[in-house]
Amino acid sequence: MTQNATDRSGLGRGLLLASMLLCAANFRAPITGVGPLLEVIRGSFGLSAAQAGLLTTLPIVAFATVSPFCVGLVRRFGLERTLMAAMILLGAGIALRSAGPLWALFAGTAMMGAAIALGNVLLPTLVMRDFPDRVTATTTFYVITMALSGAAFSVLVAPLFEALGSWRIALGLGVVPVLLAIFVWSPRTRRGAAIAPAGQRAKSPSLWRTPLAWQVTGFMALNSFVFYVVITWLPAMLQAKGHTMADSGALHGLMQAVGIIPLLLALPLMSRLKDQRMAAFLVSLLAAIGFLGLALAPQWAVVWVSAYGAASGAGLVLALSFASLRASSVEQGAALSGMAQSVGYTLAAIGPASMGALHDAMGSWDAALWICAAAALVQAVIGLYAGRAVKLALVAPRSPPA
């Protein structure tokens, strides 16, 4: 895969980064906006907690299912065109989700998940190709963008619902920034670059038999598992403690916004680290503390929500960066990202629905909080391995016979 000549200059790289960030802004908000309105949606269709959890589980299932196909699509169509197709699919999914019937709610949600799955693999690959000297910094920028857009939509969606009287319209407004991203990204599809022909590509040992690849995958899997439980059920957890819909939506947004702070503070430090072992361990430990705090001292919810938000933001940057930092080539990075997200989101997919079912059975969210705390502690241990400054092996292609 070659870098476009027009994107090698400082101005070209800046414009590329800006257009990437516009796309990234749409890869979290369409999902996080559901949380504050989940109880309203449940009431509209008479859904159980487990059924409502599928609204977050379906995109995660799509992440796991679609991610392995991303490398093949990029080989055929190029990064730029594949990302454009993902943005169009995302806009169509948002529109269908708000169309009215129950089948449209779930079908549109699944379409959104497929689109975001492509984006989740494509963005780290774009970073590795076009910003190889600034992988962690560039990854941080687009994670900050996702966090800001997700937080903003979480805060605004409940007031929009109250003002407009329709959760469908409130969620459907999420298509507006998608259309803007499509408009800005479209010129790049005329010069999309594909991965080099098979005979010219270096070969990688099977990632499925490589411990390092599984360590990267495990870190992402556990980080995703707890994140999607929180994204789905935090407002319901807070409402169960007496918070209003608007207040729980604001805390839901706060959790995402707080994740930006440690990223900004740690950005200069992260670029100087020889490895990411201690960073991965500490942010995972902070996430566990947040869950334990919510279970044991819920009156300090703002503190624990903020603690988890800080850990979540940093953990996502690390999980996404590992796919690039541990890979020895752009294609290997795309394959590792696809593996990590496919396996990782398969585990994450059981989170929202299973925790919703556990709540229905026990009448409390405490068991879910303890399970999330345990998952974060296991993630801390795996981070000590995934964060090592080592790379996956790469075998050069054979030279053609003379």
C-alpha positions in Angstrom: 0.0 0.0 0.0 1.5 3.3 -1.0 1.0 6.7 0.3 -0.6 9.3 -2.0 1.9 11.9 -3.1 -0.5 14.7 -2.4 -0.7 13.7 1.2 3.0 13.7 1.9 3.3 17.5 2.4 2.4 19.1 5.7 -0.7 20.7 4.3 -1.8 17.5 2.6 -1.3 15.6 5.8 -3.3 18.2 7.8 -6.2 18.0 5.4 -6.1 14.3 5.4 -6.2 14.3 9.2 -9.1 16.7 9.3 -11.1 14.6 6.9 -10.3 11.4 8.9 -11.5 13.1 12.1 -14.8 14.1 10.5 -15.4 10.4 9.7 -14.2 9.3 13.2 -16.7 11.7 14.7 -19.5 9.4 13.5 -18.1 6.1 14.8 -19.4 6.3 18.3 -22.2 8.9 18.6 -24.9 6.8 16.8 -24.5 4.1 19.4 -23.9 6.1 22.5 -27.0 8.3 21.8 -29.2 5.3 22.4 -28.3 4.9 26.1 -30.1 8.0 27.5 -33.3 7.1 25.5 -33.2 3.3 26.1 -36.0 3.3 28.6 -38.1 5.4 26.3 -37.4 3.0 23.4 -38.2 0.0 25.7 -41.5 1.6 26.6 -42.3 2.4 22.9 -42.0 -1.3 21.9 -42.5 -3.1 25.2 -39.0 -4.5 25.2 -37.4 -6.4 28.1 -34.0 -5.2 29.4 -32.3 -8.1 27.6 -34.1 -7.3 24.3 -33.2 -3.6 24.7 -29.6 -4.6 25.2 -29.6 -6.0 21.7 -29.6 -2.4 20.4 -26.0 -2.2 21.6 -25.2 -5.9 21.1 -26.2 -5.9 17.4 -23.5 -3.4 16.3 -20.9 -5.3 18.3 -22.0 -8.5 16.6 -21.6 -6.7 13.3 -18.1 -5.5 14.4 -17.1 -9.1 15.0 -18.7 -10.4 11.8 -17.6 -7.7 9.3 -14.0 -7.0 10.6 -12.4 -10.0 9.0 -13.6 -9.0 5.5 -12.1 -5.5 5.7 -8.6 -6.5 4.4 -10.1 -8.1 1.3 -12.3 -5.1 0.6 -9.3 -2.8 0.9 -7.2 -5.0 -1.4 -9.9 -4.7 -4.1 -11.2 -1.2 -3.7 -8.5 0.7 -1.7 -8.7 2.4 1.7 -10.4 5.6 0.6 -13.3 4.0 -1.4 -13.9 1.4 1.3 -14.2 4.1 3.9 -16.6 6.0 1.7 -18.8 3.0 1.3 -18.8 2.6 5.1 -19.9 6.2 5.6 -22.8 5.8 3.1 -23.9 2.5 4.8 -23.7 4.3 8.2 -26.0 7.1 7.0 -28.5 4.6 5.6 -28.5 2.7 8.9 -29.2 5.7 11.0 -32.1 6.7 8.7 -33.6 3.2 8.7 -33.3 2.9 12.5 -35.6 5.9 12.9 -38.1 4.7 10.2 -40.7 3.5 12.6 -41.3 -0.3 12.8 -39.5 -2.6 15.2 -37.8 -4.5 12.4 -36.4 -1.2 11.1 -35.0 -0.4 14.5 -32.9 -3.6 14.6 -32.1 -3.7 10.9 -30.8 -0.1 10.9 -28.8 -0.8 14.1 -27.2 -3.8 12.4 -26.3 -1.7 9.3 -24.7 1.0 11.5 -22.7 -1.7 13.2 -21.4 -3.1 9.9 -20.4 0.4 8.8 -18.6 1.3 12.0 -16.8 -2.1 12.0 -15.2 -1.1 8.7 -14.3 2.3 10.1 -12.8 0.8 13.2 -10.4 -1.3 11.0 -9.8 1.3 8.3 -8.8 4.2 10.6 -5.9 2.5 12.3 -4.7 1.3 8.9 -4.9 4.8 7.5 -2.9 6.0 10.5 -0.2 3.4 10.0 0.0 4.2 6.2 -0.1 8.0 6.3 1.2 8.8 9.8 3.8 6.1 10.6 5.9 8.5 12.6 3.0 9.6 14.8 0.8 6.5 15.3 0.0 7.1 19.0 -0.6 10.8 18.6 -2.8 10.5 15.6 -4.7 7.6 17.2 -5.2 9.8 20.2 -6.6 12.7 18.0 -9.3 10.5 16.4 -10.2 8.8 19.7 -10.6 12.3 21.2 -12.9 13.2 18.3 -15.0 10.0 18.8 -15.2 10.7 22.5 -16.3 14.4 22.1 -18.9 13.5 19.5 -20.2 10.6 21.5 -20.3 12.7 24.7 -22.0 15.6 22.9 -24.7 13.4 21.5 -25.3 11.7 24.8 -25.8 15.1 26.5 -28.0 16.5 23.7 -30.2 13.6 22.8 -32.5 13.7 25.8 -33.2 17.4 25.6 -33.8 16.9 21.8 -36.3 14.2 22.6 -38.0 16.4 25.2 -38.1 19.3 22.7 -39.2 17.3 19.7 -41.3 14.7 21.4 -39.9 11.9 19.3 -36.9 9.6 20.0 -36.9 8.7 16.3 -36.3 12.3 15.2 -33.8 12.8 18.0 -31.7 9.8 17.0 -32.3 10.4 13.3 -30.5 13.8 13.5 -27.3 11.8 13.8 -27.3 11.5 10.0 -26.4 15.2 9.6 -22.7 14.9 10.5 -22.5 11.7 8.5 -23.6 13.6 5.4 -20.9 16.2 6.1 -18.2 13.6 6.4 -19.3 12.0 3.1 -19.1 15.4 1.4 -15.6 16.1 2.7 -14.2 12.6 2.1 -15.6 12.0 -1.4 -12.8 13.8 -3.3 -10.3 11.3 -1.9 -12.1 8.3 -3.4 -10.7 9.4 -6.8 -7.2 8.6 -5.8 -7.7 5.6 -3.5 -4.6 3.3 -3.2 -5.0 -0.5 -2.9 -2.7 -2.9 -1.2 0.1 -4.2 -3.5 -0.5 -7.3 -5.5 -0.2 -10.6 -3.7 3.2 -11.4 -5.3 4.7 -8.2 -4.0 3.4 -8.5 -0.4 5.5 -9.8 2.4 3.9 -12.8 4.2 3.0 -12.9 7.8 3.0 -16.0 10.0 -0.6 -16.9 11.0 -1.8 -14.4 13.5 -4.1 -17.0 15.0 -1.0 -19.0 16.1 0.9 -16.0 17.5 0.8 -15.2 21.2 1.4 -11.5 20.7 -1.6 -11.2 18.4 -3.8 -12.9 21.0 -2.5 -10.6 23.7 -3.4 -7.6 21.6 -6.8 -9.2 20.9 -7.4 -10.0 24.6 -6.7 -6.4 25.7 -9.1 -5.0 23.1 -11.7 -7.7 23.9 -11.9 -6.9 27.6 -11.7 -3.2 27.0 -14.6 -3.5 24.6 -16.7 -5.8 26.8 -16.8 -3.4 29.8 -17.1 -0.3 27.6 -20.3 -1.5 25.8 -21.8 -2.6 29.1 -21.3 0.9 30.4 -22.4 2.6 27.2 -25.6 0.7 27.2 -26.6 0.5 30.9 -24.9 3.4 32.8 -28.0 5.7 32.4 -30.3 2.8 33.6 -28.0 2.2 36.5 -28.0 5.8 37.5 -31.8 6.1 37.0 -32.2 3.1 39.3 -30.4 5.2 41.9 -32.8 8.1 41.5 -31.3 10.3 38.8 -33.6 11.8 36.2 -33.3 11.0 32.5 -31.6 14.3 31.8 -29.1 13.9 34.7 -28.2 10.3 33.7 -27.7 11.5 30.2 -25.4 14.2 31.4 -23.4 11.8 33.5 -23.3 9.4 30.5 -21.8 12.3 28.5 -19.4 13.2 31.3 -18.1 9.7 31.4 -17.1 10.0 27.7 -15.9 13.6 27.9 -13.6 12.9 30.9 -11.8 10.3 28.8 -10.3 13.2 26.8 -8.4 14.7 29.8 -5.9 11.9 30.4 -5.3 11.7 26.6 -4.3 15.3 26.4 -2.1 15.1 29.5 -0.5 11.8 28.5 0.1 12.6 24.8 3.6 14.1 25.2 4.5 11.2 27.6 3.1 8.4 25.4 5.3 9.3 22.5 8.4 9.0 24.6 7.6 5.6 26.2 9.8 2.7 25.3 6.8 0.4 25.7 3.2 0.7 26.9 3.1 -2.0 29.6 2.7 0.2 32.6 0.3 2.5 30.9 -1.9 -0.5 29.9 -1.7 -1.8 33.5 -2.6 1.4 35.2 -5.5 2.5 33.0 -7.1 -1.0 33.4 -6.6 -0.8 37.2 -8.3 2.6 37.2 -11.3 1.1 35.3 -11.6 -1.6 37.9 -11.6 1.0 40.7 -14.4 2.8 39.0 -16.6 -0.3 38.9 -15.8 -1.2 42.5 -16.7 2.3 43.6 -20.1 2.3 41.8 -20.8 -1.0 43.5 -19.6 -0.1 47.0 -20.1 3.7 47.3 -22.7 4.7 44.7 -23.3 8.1 46.4 -20.0 9.1 44.8 -21.1 8.2 41.4 -19.7 11.3 39.7 -16.2 10.3 41.0 -16.5 6.7 39.8 -18.0 7.6 36.5 -15.2 10.0 35.9 -12.6 7.5 36.9 -13.9 4.9 34.5 -14.2 7.5 31.8 -10.6 8.5 32.1 -9.5 4.8 32.0 -11.8 4.1 29.1 -10.4 6.8 26.8 -6.8 5.9 27.5 -7.6 2.1 27.2 -9.2 2.6 23.7 -6.2 4.5 22.4 -3.9 1.7 23.6 -6.1 -1.0 22.2 -6.2 0.7 18.8 -2.5 1.7 18.8 -1.4 -1.9 19.6 -2.6 -3.1 16.1 -0.3 -0.6 14.5 2.6 -0.6 17.0 2.9 -4.4 17.1 2.6 -4.9 13.3 5.6 -5.0 10.8 3.6 -3.8 7.7 0.5 -1.9 6.8 -1.3 -5.1 5.6 -0.3 -7.0 8.7 -1.6 -4.0 10.8 -5.0 -4.3 9.0 -5.1 -8.0 9.5 -4.2 -7.7 13.2 -6.8 -5.0 13.7 -9.3 -7.2 11.9 -8.5 -10.2 14.2 -8.5 -8.1 17.4 -11.8 -6.5 16.6 -13.4 -9.7 15.3 -12.5 -11.8 18.3 -12.7 -8.9 20.7 -16.1 -7.8 19.7 -17.4 -11.4 19.7 -16.7 -11.3 23.5 -18.0 -7.8 23.8 -21.2 -8.7 22.1 -22.3 -10.8 25.0 -21.9 -7.9 27.4 -25.0 -5.6 27.1 -27.6 -8.4 26.6 -26.1 -10.7 29.3 -25.8 -8.0 31.8 -29.3 -6.9 31.1 -30.5 -10.5 31.6 -28.5 -10.7 34.8 -30.2 -7.5 36.0 -33.7 -8.9 35.1 -32.9 -12.1 37.1 -31.4 -10.4 40.2 -33.2 -7.0 40.2 -29.8 -5.2 40.8 -26.9 -3.9 38.8 -24.3 -4.9 41.4 -23.4 -8.3 39.9 -22.7 -6.6 36.5 -20.4 -4.1 38.2 -18.4 -6.8 39.9 -18.1 -8.7 36.7 -16.8 -5.6 34.9 -14.3 -4.9 37.7 -13.0 -8.5 37.4 -12.7 -8.1 33.6 -10.7 -4.9 34.0 -8.3 -6.6 36.4 -7.7 -9.4 33.9 -7.2 -6.7 31.2 -4.5 -5.1 33.4 -2.5 -8.4 33.4 -2.8 -8.9 29.6 -1.7 -5.3 29.1 1.7 -6.1 30.6 2.2 -8.5 27.6 0.4 -6.6 24.8 2.3 -3.4 25.7 5.8 -4.9 25.2 8.0 -3.1 22.6 8.1 -6.1 20.2 6.7 -6.6 16.7 5.1 -9.5 14.9 7.4 -11.5 12.5 7.3 -10.7 8.8 8.7 -12.9 6.0 9.8 -11.2 2.9 8.3 -12.4 -0.4 10.5 -14.7 -2.6 12.4 -13.0 -5.4 11.2 -14.1 -8.9 13.6 -16.5 -10.6 16.2 -14.9 -12.8 
